[in-house]
């Protein structure tokens, strides 16, 4: 699947500040335009998620990652070796990002390159990273497909793209913003020190 295969309606929903349901390589998720504050706020509201917990950005490739994050040296090599795949890394934010993205106090952001044809096609069609999180109410288990996401979130999400999520386990999250890597969430990728 390529960006040309994604329904035109998906990009239109995103351009209008709406949310799109989309399968990923981990769980079924919801995505929005990260540069629109109201769109990111909608992701939090739909999930009932506290606004203090940052949402990661998904990117089609390292070029898109570079638009939002500073990922260099060994961290870039190691993350790149796991991408596309279920690894989210927390690194320094790229200059000029709006304060509602990532953690403005620590100046960090979580980024990931997923390994799912539908999500990658949406990212390709959009042409930039998207804010994304699992398509469930906060505290509930994440769904694996559009039907489960619709049952959880209903019409708050105007468009659900078809497809089955892979794995069913949220991504590994590793903080690479400091001198030592810190695993923040265990997941499918085992991150070894060094």
CORBEL-V9656 format. One record per backbone hydrogen bond with DSSP energy under -1.0 kcal/mol. NH is the residue of the N-H (numbers start at 0). CO is the residue of the C=O. E is the energy in kcal/mol with one decimal. If there is no record, write none. Layout:
nh co e
NH CO E
NH CO E
//
This chain:
nh co e
4 1 -1.8
9 6 -1.9
11 7 -2.0
12 8 -2.5
13 9 -2.1
14 10 -2.8
15 11 -1.7
16 13 -1.8
17 12 -2.9
19 30 -2.3
20 158 -3.5
21 28 -2.8
27 142 -2.5
28 21 -3.1
29 132 -2.9
30 19 -2.6
31 130 -2.2
35 32 -1.3
39 35 -2.1
40 36 -2.6
41 37 -1.6
42 38 -1.5
43 39 -1.7
44 40 -2.5
45 41 -3.0
46 42 -1.7
47 43 -1.5
48 43 -2.4
52 49 -1.6
56 109 -2.7
57 129 -3.1
58 111 -2.7
64 60 -2.1
65 61 -2.4
66 63 -1.2
67 64 -1.8
68 64 -2.1
69 91 -2.9
75 71 -1.3
76 72 -2.1
77 73 -2.9
78 74 -2.5
79 75 -2.7
80 76 -1.5
81 78 -1.3
84 112 -2.8
86 84 -1.8
87 171 -3.5
88 110 -2.5
89 173 -2.6
90 108 -2.4
92 106 -2.1
93 67 -2.1
96 93 -1.3
100 97 -1.9
102 107 -2.8
106 102 -1.6
107 102 -1.8
108 90 -2.6
110 88 -2.5
111 56 -1.6
119 115 -2.8
120 116 -2.0
121 117 -2.2
122 118 -2.5
123 119 -2.4
124 120 -2.7
125 121 -2.6
126 122 -2.6
129 57 -2.2
130 31 -2.2
131 55 -2.3
132 29 -2.0
134 27 -2.4
135 133 -1.5
137 46 -3.7
139 136 -2.6
148 144 -2.1
149 145 -3.0
150 146 -2.2
151 147 -1.5
152 148 -3.0
153 149 -2.4
155 152 -1.4
156 153 -1.2
160 20 -3.1
164 143 -3.3
165 23 -1.9
167 25 -2.9
167 165 -2.3
171 85 -2.4
172 184 -2.2
173 87 -2.6
174 181 -3.5
175 89 -2.8
181 174 -1.9
183 172 -2.5
184 172 -1.7
//
